[in-house]
Amino acid sequence: MAQAQSTEADWVSRFADEVIAEGERRAPGKPIVVASGLSPSGPIHLGNLREVMTPHLVADEIRRRGHECVHILSWDDYDRYRKVPAGIDPSWAEHIGKPLTAVPAPPGSTHGSWAEHFKAAMIEALDELGVEYRGISQTAQYTSGAYREQILHAMKHRGDIDAILAQYRTKAKPATAVKKQQKPVEEAELEAAEGSGAATEDDGSSSTGYYPYKPYCTVCNKDLTTVTAYDDETTELSYTCQCGHSETVLLKEFDHGKLVWKVDWPMRWAHEGVIFEPSGVDHSSPGSSFQVGGQIVGPIFGGEQPIGPMYAFVGISGMAKMSSSKGGVPTPGDALQIMEAPLLRWLYARRKPNQSFKIAFDQEIQRLYDEWDKLAAKVADGTALPADVAAYNRAVRTASGDLPTTPRPLPYRTLASVVDITAGHDEQTLRILGDLDPANPVATLDECRPRLDKAEHWINNQVPADQRTIVRAEPDTELLASLDDTGRESLRLLLEGLDEHWSLDGLTHLVYGVPKIMAGLDPEAKPTPELKVAQRQFFALLYHLLVGRDTGPRLPTLLLAVGADRVRKLLSA
């Protein structure tokens, strides 16, 4: 999208303007660097996805304008393993304190470590979402010695770092401040909002002095260590571990430890030349990693703090069926099982980062898809607002090209109703979808994929059994026998009009029209309050006779799904 199309409501263009200008000031002629950080300490949630989508959308806009832009995604896989999540064998507690890449993967996983297991699911989701990035493993960086000079420099200037940190140590803990500001749906969402690294990790203070470097013990491989001495000239570092081991190593040769988080993050900003990086709500608090990092990055590492917004929580609606073993809060992979990638991208693109929003796993997803389809129609006919067009375009394509879409995007609620009624039977599904528009019938189910598959997964995994649609096998003879003349006549009119109106639009006209005819009105008459009551009563009667409930899928779709012969059988008094 051209820069001239930037609007006040299009937050992505505004940030792109700022980042391009800042890149020209800081590093003219060089690729612009934006960054995200994720800790694969457990399932990477939809809240964490904002950490990636915010810079992705900005980077993509920068690329659309012809600038070279690199999106770094740091995998904080050298962080310590902090706790055993729900649903995991409690024996995994023996690994607490080890790097995430040294912890065995959860039971049943095919991956080589805890970190690789949780990274893999996110990598797959980001690929489907069209997110282009350069992944950096912090385990690989630290153990290869890539940061050796920065570590030695930080240790040499540990007194200066300690003085900066001391200004914040008496202030409120970031996590506490976050809890006062926000009311996340679940505790797990608070963790998900922490962003990269360990926001609550210690800052290097100890009874033996201040050291910004934390070794992992070479015997037990845990960070339950205390640095007891360090010599700036020789780089000799002595430490003891709670396991009983103690040793002295040469830090200029030792690659089995890392800088504490509040020093590590600004070190990386300087090392990578990061221009733009968002931060979670916890990082806006006094003494938080982002604020403290801003004080450390210049004086200690000669860099500049990135510009970037604080991003708000991403809420979830309708996850009652999620297993507690999955961590309570769903992942991008979970969302992509029930919605197409462009829709999920749109949810992040249309809201400014500081605005919270919810991702629907319940019935609300049907309304969300209706809204998305209406927007697509408005974009196609040129009636959408500029900011809405921008968000839509960011959702359906990147600078590299269009994302895969469903060739024939039938309404999600229609597809969900059909697979609900047919229990996913392909032949039956194709019959019903073919009847929706007889003048232009669906020829193969592939025309409706992947949306059809997403709707089927939603029905099978997110809709409770008691809300599923089961069509009666036999007529409700008792109810049919109890009908008065009005009820019988309304059913007769419906059955009489089935063949002539056998399409989605035709059946819609028929079911709304029968109560009008019964009231002596023209089938095209505008509804009155009295007529609406009569229509609701008629619809309730049809639902009871077809599925034994007061409500169900939209009646035209339900009638098509049941089929004309079976409708006649169930409605004939």
N, C-alpha and C positions, 0 to 999 in steps of 0.2 A: 504494500500500500504506500502510495507516495506521501511524502512528508506534508504536502499541502492539505491532505485530507485529515490531518490531526485535529481532533476536537477536544473540548474540555472534558467530555465524558469518556473519551478514549484514553484510559490511563496508560495503556501500553505505548502509544505514540509519544505521550508526554515524557515517560521515562526514557524512551529511546532518544528523544531530543537531548535530554540531560546527559545520558551516558555517552553519546557521540561527542558532545561538547567537552565532557570531562576527559574522554579518551584523547582528544586532540590536545588538551592542556597537559595531561600527564605523560602521554607516550605517543606523540605525533608520528604517524606513519606505521605504527605497529598494530597488530590485531587487537581488537577490544576484548578484554577478558571479563566474563561474568562467572559467578560461582554459586554452587550449592554444596551442602554437606549433609550426608545421611549416615546415621550410625546403625549398622545391621545387627542391633542387639536383640531384635525380635521382629515380629511382623511390621513392615514399614507401612504405616497407615495412610489413609486419605488426607489426614492433616499434614503429614510429612510431604505429601505430593505437592502441596503449595510451595514448599521450599524449592522444588524443582521447576514447577510450572511457571512461577513468577519470573525467574530469570530466563527460562526457555522462551516465553512469549516475547520478552524484550529483546533477547538475542536474535530471535527469528525476524522480528521487525527490522532490526539493524541490518541483518543479512539481506532482507527484501530491498533495502535501500542501497545495496551494492557495497556495503562495508564488510570487511573480514571480521568475524566475531567468533571467539572460542568460548564455549560453555563448559567449564570445569565442574565435574561432579566428584567431590572427594568422598570416598567411602571411608568413614572413620572406623575401620575394622581393626585398628590397633588400640582402640579403647578397651578398657577393662570390662570383663563380664561381671555385671553388678548383681543380678538376681535371677532366680529360676522362675520363668513365667508359669501361669496357671496351665495345667494340663501336661506339664513336662515332669518326667521322673524326678522326684526330690533328690536323687543321688547326684544330679547335675550340680548341686551346691558345692561339690568338691572342686569345681572349676572356677568358682568365684574368685576374681582377682587376676585371672589369666587374660591375655589378649583374645579378642573375639575370634581371631583366626586360629587360635590354639585350642579352642573348645570344640569337642566333638559335636557334629550336627545332631539335631533332634532325632529321636528314634525313628527308623524307617526311611530317613532321608538318603538320597543317593549322593549328596554333596560331601566334600571333604572336611568341612568345618562348619561351625555355627554361623559364622559370617557369610560364607559362600552360600549356605542354604537360603538365608533371608535376602541376600543380594540377588540371587537368581530370579526370584519371583518379581522383584522390582525391575530388573533388567528387561524381563519379558514384557512387563506392562509398559515400560517406557518405549520399547520398540513398537508396540501396537499403537501407542499414542503419538508416534512420530517425533519423539524428543531426540534431538541430535546433541550429543555431548561427548566429552573426553573423560573417561573414568580414571580416577587416580586412587590406588590402594595405599592408604597410609601405612599399612604393614610393610608393603614393598618399599615405600619411601624411607621409612625409618631404618629398616633392617639392611638396606643397601648402602646406607651412609649418605643419602642424598641431602640430608639436613645437617650433616656433621658440623659444618662451619657455623651454621645458625645456632646450633646447640652450644658450641664452645663460646660463641659470642654472648649468648644469653647468660651462661654461667659466669662469664667474666663481668657482666653488668648486673649481676643478681641483686646487688645493693640498690641500684637504681630502680629495678623492677619491684623490689620489696617496698620501696618508698611510695611508688605509685599505688600499689595494691593496698598499702596501709591506710590510704585516704578513704577506702571503701569498706574496710573490714568491720567497722562498727555499725554499718547501715543494714537495712532490712535485707533478708535473704530474697533473691529473685523469685524463687518458687512461691514464697509466701505472698509476695506482692501480686503475682499472677493470680493466685487463688482468690485474692480479694477483688481483683478487677474482673475476673471472668468466672462464669459458671459452666464449665464444660459438661457435656452429657455424661461422660464417664471419666474416672480417674485416668484411664489409659489415654484419653484425649489430651490430658495435661502433659503426659509424657511425650505424646506425639508432637506436641507444639514446641518442644524444646529445641527442635532444629538440630544442627550439626553438633557433634561432640557432647561432652558431659557438662551440662550447664551447672550442675551442682557439685562438680568434682572439686577436691581441695586445690588450693592455689600454690602449694609448695612450702607452706609454713610448717615448721616442726620445732620441737624442743631443742634440736641441735643447730638451729639456724635456718635461714631461708635458702632453698635450692629449687630453681624452676624445672629441674630435671628429675624424673622418676624412673629408676631402673626396674626392669622386671628381673626377679631373682633368677640366676642361671641354674639353680637347682630345682626349685618348685615351679618356676615360670610364672610366679604371681607378683603383683605390685605391692605386696604387704611389706614394703621395704622402707627404710629410713636412711637417707644420706647422712653420714656422720662427719665427713671431712672432704674438702676438695682443694687441690692446689692448682692455681691458675697457670703457673709456669710449666709444670710437668703434665697437667691434666689428670693427675692421679685422683680418683674418686673412690672413697670408701663407703660401704653401705652394710647394713645388717638387715636380716629378714626375719619375720616372725616364725619361719620354719626352723630357725636356728643357724642358718647359713650366714656367713659374713665374708666379704672379700674386698680387695682393692683392685681396681681396674684402671686402665688408661682410657679416658673418655675419648681421646682422639682416635682410638681404635675400636671402641666399644659401641655396638649397634643393637643393644638389647634393652631399650628403654625409650621414653619419649618426654617431650616437654609437657608440663601441666597445661590443661586446656586453655586457661586464660592467657598463656604465653604462646601456646601452639598456634592458636587461631590468628593473632596478628602477625606472627612469623610467616605464616602461609600467605597472608594478604600481600606482604612485601615480596616474598619469594616468587609468587605467581603473577604479581602486578594486577591484582583484582580491582576492577573499576566499580562493579555493581554486584551486590549480594544482599538478599533480603534476610530478615531475622525474625524469629518467633517472638511472641509477646513477652516471654520471660527476659529477652535481651534488651527490653526497653527500660528495665528497672535499674535503680541505682546499684552499682556494684556488679551489674551483669557482665557477661563475657564480652558482648558487643561494645558496651560503653567503656569498660576497662581496656579492651583491646585497642580502642581508639586513642587511649592515652599512651599505650605502649608502642604501637606500630611505628610512630615517627621517631621519638627519642631513642628507642632501642634498635629498631631494625631499618630505619631510614626509609620507611614506606608511608603510604597514606591509607587511611581507613576507606573502605568502599562506600559509595553512596548506595542507598537502598531502603525500601520501606519496611516497617514492621508489618507482619501479616497476622491476620486474625484467625480464630478457630474455624475449622470446617466441621459442622455438626452432621449427625446421621439421623435419619428417621426410618423406623421400621426394621430394626435389626434384632427383633426378639428371638428369631430362630438361629442366630449366630451362636456357634458353640463357644463356650468359655475358653476352650483350648486354643482357639484362634486369637485370643488376646482381647476379645470383647469389642474391638473397633475394627471395621473391615478395611481391607487393603485395596489399592488400585486394581489388582487382579480380580478381587471379588466384584468390584463395580463393573469391570469390563465383561464380566460374564452375563450381566443383565442390561448393559447399555453399550451402544456403539461408541468408538473412540471419539468421533467429532462431538457427540453430545457431552461426554465427560470433559473434553477440552473446553467446550463452551461455558460450562459451569464455572471454571476458573478464569476464563477470559472476560466474562461479562461483568464480574464484580471486582472493584478495586481491592487490592490486597488487604487493606485495613477493614474491609467489610466482611463480616462472617456470613456464611450461608450453609444450607443443609443439602446433603446428597440423599436422595430418596431410594429406599429399598422396599418401601411399602406401596400402597395404591397410588401414592402421590407421583410415582414414576410415570403413570399413564398421563396425568395432567402435564407433567414436564415435557413428555414427548409431543403432546398436542401443541404446546407452546413452541417447541422447536420446529415442528412442521409448519406452523403458521408463520414463523419467522422466515423459514426457507421460501415459502410462497411469496412473502412480501419482498424479500431480497430479489427473487426472480422477476417480480413485476415492477420493481423500482419504487415501491412505496415505503420501504423500511427507513428508519432514521439512520443518519450517518454512523453514529456510535454503534448501533445494532448491526449494521452492515460490517463494520470493522470487526466486532466480536465474532460474527458468523464466519467471516473469511479466515480469521485466525483459527477457528475451530475445524474447518473443513480442509484447510491446506496449510502447508508450511512453505518456506522459501525453496525447499527441495521438490515440492510437488503436492498433488492432491492426496488426501488420505482415502483409503478404500471406503466406499459407501454402498448402501443397498440399492440395486438398480431400480427396484419398484418399491419405494418406502410406504407401504400401507400403514394405516394408523396402528400404533403399538397396542392400543387397547383392543383393537379388532383382532390382531394376531394372537394376543394373549387369550382372548375369549375363545378363539377357534382351537388353539392347542389345549386349552383347559377342557373343552367339551369333547375333543377327539382323543384326549390323552396322548397327543403327539403322533397319531396314526397318519403317516404321510399321504396315503391315497385319499383318506377322508378329508384331510386338511386341504389337499389340492382341489378336491371337488368343491369344497365350500369357498375357497379363495377364488376359484374359477367362476363361481356364481355371483360374486360381489358386483362385478360389472360385466354382464354378458356381452356387451358390445366390444369390450376389450379385455377378454378373460386372461387371467394368470395362466401361463402355459406350463411353467415348471416352478418348483419351490425355490430353485436357485435365484429366481428373480427377486424373491423376498428375503434372501439371506444377505448379510448376517442378522438382520433385525429379527427375523423369525426365530432364529436359534436363541437370541438374547431373551425374547419374550417367553420362549418355552422354558429356558432355565429359570427365569423369574417365577413363572407359574409353579414349577416343580420344586423350587428350593426356598422361595420367600413367601408364598401364599399358604397360610395355615390350611390344614386338611378340611376343617369345618367351613372354610370359605370357597372350597373348590366346587365346581358345577357338575352335578350328576343328574343327567336327564332321566326322567322316569322310564321304567321298562314297560309299565302297564298304565292305562288311564286311571285317574282318581275317580272311580265310579260314584263314590259317595258325594264328592263335591259336585260332579256333573249333575247328579240326580237332584241336588238341592237348589239348582239355579232357577231363578224366576224367568219369565218370558224375555225380559230385557237382556239378561245374561246370555240366554240361549241365542237370541237374535244377533247379539254382537259377535258371538263365536261363528254363527252362520255367515255373517257378512265377511268376517276375516277369511274363513276357509274358501268362500266363494271367490275371493280376490287373489288367492295365492298365486295361481298360475300366471295371471296377467301382470302381477307385481313382483315376480321372482327375481329381484336384484336388491342390493343394499338400499339404493335410493327408493326403489319401488315399494319395498316392505316398510321403509320408514314412513312413506306417504300413507300406506295402508293402515298401519297400527295407530297412527295419530288421527287418521281420517275416520275410522269406524265410530268412535265416540261422537264425532261431529255429525255424522249421518244419523246416529241414534237420537241426537238432540234436534234433528230436523234442520241442520245447518248444511251449507255447502262444504264439501271436503277441503276447499281452499280458505274457509273462513278463519279469521284471526282468532286465537284462543281468548276466552274470557276466564275470569276466576272460577266460575261454575264449571266451565268446560275442562279446565285443568284438573279439577277434582274428579270429574268423570273419567278423564284419561288415566289418572293415577289408579283409580279403582279397577279399570279395565286391565292396565298393565299388571297389577297385583294378581288379578285372576289368572292371567296368562302365565305368570311366573309360577304360581301354585300348581297349575295344571301341567306345566312342562318340567319344572325342577323341584317342586315341593317347598319353595321358599317365597318370601315376600319380594325379594329382589334377585338380581343375577346379572349376567352380561347384557349389554344393550339388546333389546328385543329383536331388531332386524337381524343382527348378527346371530343371535340364538336361533331364530327361525331357520336361517340359512344352514346353520350347523346341524340342527336336528333333521332337516330334510322334509320336503313337502309331504311325503307319504306318512312319515312318523308323526308329523304335526297333526295331520288329519286323524290319525289313530288316537292321539292323546286329547284332542279337543272336540271330538264328536260326541255330542250328548246323546 
